[in-house]
Amino acid sequence: MKKSAADRILMILKMRGEISVAVLATELGITKEGVRLHLLKLAEDDLVKTNFKSEGVGRPLAYYSLSVKGLSKFPDTHAQITVELLQSVKKLLGDNALDLLISERENQVYGRYEKEIKSAQTIEERLERLSQIRSKEGYMAEWKKEKCGEYFLIENHCPICAAATECQGFCRSELKNFKQLIGSKFEVERVQHIVSGGQRCMYRITELV
């Protein structure tokens, strides 16, 4: 089913974080006035918010991003029941049992991911396949290469955010897996973190000299 312009705007805002009318118009292939009408309706529904930024001479430029209600359109997966289960494991069996549970999940995830990307010959191929896997799981993942040679793996959504907030062992586990999957020739560092209040989770990948 083809998505409406409003749905596409929400998706773009989720992926980009903050964006101007001009860029949105280019992305959607419609006029700026058409974009403004959609944004006005989304603002009336409390799905987007506006931030004005001064960029040299002239009036401040309006940038649009998702509101709290807009972000809720991209829900955490089974958030409440997951948190309750984690709390019950910790209460009944202790921290060690919770650590074992996370470690077991870490091993299972690594094995599944490695099977899918092991034939990749280059860092670009590994990042592309990893992004595809993560996107299928709801992380809205992408990667890019900067002119300086650094790579970034970007996850615009976290479908297990509530679980990760309750127990950050999940986040440590994912970082460890990424380091192993990308390989010992590269350093992998998390530079943005949704659980810590970031717009997205972002990992910087640099080749070791």
C-alpha positions as CSV (number, residue, x, y, z in Angstrom):
1,M,0.0,0.0,0.0
2,K,1.4,3.4,-1.0
3,K,2.0,5.7,2.0
4,S,0.4,9.1,2.2
5,A,2.5,12.3,2.0
6,A,1.9,12.8,5.7
7,D,3.2,9.3,6.6
8,R,6.2,9.9,4.4
9,I,6.9,13.2,6.1
10,L,6.8,11.5,9.5
11,M,9.2,8.8,8.2
12,I,11.6,11.3,6.8
13,L,11.6,13.3,10.1
14,K,12.2,10.1,12.0
15,M,15.2,9.3,9.8
16,R,16.6,12.8,9.5
17,G,15.8,14.2,12.9
18,E,15.2,17.8,11.8
19,I,14.6,19.1,8.3
20,S,13.5,22.3,6.4
21,V,10.5,22.7,4.1
22,A,12.8,23.0,1.1
23,V,14.5,19.7,1.7
24,L,11.2,18.0,2.5
25,A,9.8,19.3,-0.8
26,T,12.8,17.8,-2.7
27,E,12.5,14.5,-0.9
28,L,8.7,14.2,-1.6
29,G,8.8,15.7,-5.1
30,I,6.0,18.2,-4.3
31,T,5.9,22.0,-3.9
32,K,7.0,23.9,-0.8
33,E,3.4,25.1,-0.3
34,G,2.2,21.5,-0.4
35,V,4.7,20.5,2.2
36,R,3.6,23.5,4.4
37,L,0.0,22.4,4.2
38,H,0.9,18.9,5.3
39,L,3.1,20.2,8.1
40,L,0.3,22.5,9.3
41,K,-2.1,19.6,9.6
42,L,0.6,17.5,11.4
43,A,1.3,20.3,13.8
44,E,-2.5,20.7,14.5
45,D,-2.4,17.0,15.4
46,D,0.6,17.6,17.6
47,L,2.8,15.2,15.6
48,V,5.5,17.7,14.6
49,K,7.2,20.7,16.3
50,T,9.0,23.7,14.9
51,N,12.4,25.1,15.7
52,F,13.7,28.4,14.3
53,K,17.4,28.8,13.5
54,S,19.3,31.8,12.5
55,E,21.5,31.2,9.5
56,G,23.2,34.5,8.7
57,V,21.3,37.4,7.3
58,G,17.6,37.3,7.1
59,R,14.8,35.8,9.1
60,P,15.4,32.6,11.0
61,L,14.7,29.4,9.1
62,A,12.1,27.0,10.3
63,Y,13.1,23.4,10.9
64,Y,10.6,20.6,11.7
65,S,11.0,17.5,13.8
66,L,8.8,14.9,15.5
67,S,7.0,15.7,18.7
68,V,6.7,13.2,21.6
69,K,3.4,12.2,20.1
70,G,5.0,11.9,16.7
71,L,7.7,9.7,18.0
72,S,5.1,7.4,19.5
73,K,4.1,6.5,16.0
74,F,7.2,4.4,15.9
75,P,6.5,2.3,19.0
76,D,8.8,0.2,21.1
77,T,8.1,-3.5,20.5
78,H,6.1,-5.1,23.4
79,A,7.6,-2.5,25.7
80,Q,5.6,-3.0,28.9
81,I,5.6,-6.8,29.0
82,T,9.3,-6.9,28.2
83,V,10.1,-4.5,31.1
84,E,7.9,-6.5,33.4
85,L,9.7,-9.8,32.5
86,L,13.1,-8.3,33.0
87,Q,12.0,-6.9,36.4
88,S,10.7,-10.4,37.4
89,V,13.9,-12.2,36.3
90,K,15.9,-9.7,38.4
91,K,13.6,-10.0,41.4
92,L,13.2,-13.7,41.4
93,L,16.6,-14.9,40.1
94,G,19.0,-12.0,40.7
95,D,21.3,-9.9,38.6
96,N,23.5,-12.9,37.6
97,A,20.5,-14.6,35.9
98,L,19.7,-11.4,34.0
99,D,23.3,-11.1,32.8
100,L,23.2,-14.8,31.7
101,L,20.0,-14.1,29.8
102,I,21.6,-11.1,28.0
103,S,24.7,-13.0,27.2
104,E,22.7,-15.9,25.7
105,R,20.8,-13.4,23.5
106,E,24.1,-11.8,22.5
107,N,25.5,-15.1,21.3
108,Q,22.4,-16.0,19.4
109,V,22.3,-12.6,17.7
110,Y,26.0,-12.7,16.8
111,G,25.6,-16.2,15.3
112,R,22.7,-15.2,13.2
113,Y,24.3,-12.0,12.0
114,E,27.7,-13.5,11.2
115,K,26.0,-16.2,9.1
116,E,24.4,-13.5,7.0
117,I,27.4,-11.3,6.5
118,K,30.4,-13.7,6.6
119,S,30.8,-13.7,2.8
120,A,31.1,-9.9,2.7
121,Q,34.6,-8.9,1.4
122,T,34.8,-5.2,2.3
123,I,33.8,-3.0,5.2
124,E,31.2,-1.4,2.9
125,E,29.6,-4.7,2.2
126,R,29.5,-5.7,5.8
127,L,27.9,-2.4,6.8
128,E,25.3,-2.7,4.0
129,R,24.3,-6.2,5.0
130,L,24.3,-5.3,8.7
131,S,22.1,-2.3,8.0
132,Q,19.6,-4.4,6.0
133,I,19.4,-7.0,8.9
134,R,18.9,-4.3,11.5
135,S,16.3,-2.5,9.4
136,K,14.3,-5.7,9.0
137,E,14.3,-5.9,12.8
138,G,12.9,-2.3,13.2
139,Y,16.0,-0.3,13.8
140,M,15.7,1.8,10.6
141,A,19.4,1.4,10.0
142,E,21.6,3.0,7.4
143,W,25.4,3.7,7.0
144,K,27.5,6.3,5.4
145,K,31.1,7.1,4.7
146,E,32.6,10.5,5.4
147,K,35.3,12.2,3.2
148,C,37.8,11.7,6.0
149,G,37.4,8.0,5.7
150,E,35.3,7.4,8.8
151,Y,32.2,5.2,8.5
152,F,29.0,5.6,10.5
153,L,26.4,3.0,11.3
154,I,23.2,4.8,12.1
155,E,20.0,3.4,13.8
156,N,17.1,5.9,13.7
157,H,14.8,3.8,15.9
158,C,15.2,1.4,18.8
159,P,12.4,-1.2,18.9
160,I,13.7,-2.5,22.3
161,C,14.2,1.0,23.9
162,A,12.2,0.2,27.0
163,A,14.1,-3.0,27.6
164,A,17.4,-1.2,27.0
165,T,16.4,1.5,29.4
166,E,15.5,-1.0,32.1
167,C,18.8,-2.9,31.5
168,Q,21.6,-1.3,29.6
169,G,23.3,-4.6,29.3
170,F,21.4,-4.9,26.0
171,C,23.2,-1.8,24.7
172,R,26.6,-3.1,25.8
173,S,25.9,-6.4,24.2
174,E,25.0,-4.8,20.9
175,L,28.1,-2.7,20.8
176,K,30.2,-5.8,21.5
177,N,28.6,-7.7,18.7
178,F,29.1,-4.8,16.2
179,K,32.8,-4.7,17.1
180,Q,33.1,-8.5,16.5
181,L,31.1,-8.4,13.2
182,I,32.9,-5.4,11.8
183,G,36.3,-6.9,12.6
184,S,39.5,-6.3,14.6
185,K,40.9,-3.9,11.9
186,F,38.4,-1.3,12.9
187,E,37.6,0.6,16.0
188,V,33.8,0.9,16.7
189,E,32.6,3.7,19.1
190,R,29.0,4.6,20.0
191,V,28.8,8.4,19.6
192,Q,25.0,8.9,20.0
193,H,22.7,6.9,22.1
194,I,18.9,6.9,22.1
195,V,18.7,5.6,25.7
196,S,20.8,8.5,26.8
197,G,18.5,11.0,25.2
198,G,20.0,11.1,21.6
199,Q,17.9,11.4,18.5
200,R,19.4,8.1,17.2
201,C,22.1,5.5,18.0
202,M,25.2,6.2,15.9
203,Y,28.4,4.2,15.7
204,R,31.7,5.7,14.4
205,I,33.9,3.2,12.6
206,T,37.5,4.0,11.9
207,E,40.3,1.8,10.5
208,L,43.1,1.1,12.9
209,V,46.5,2.2,11.6
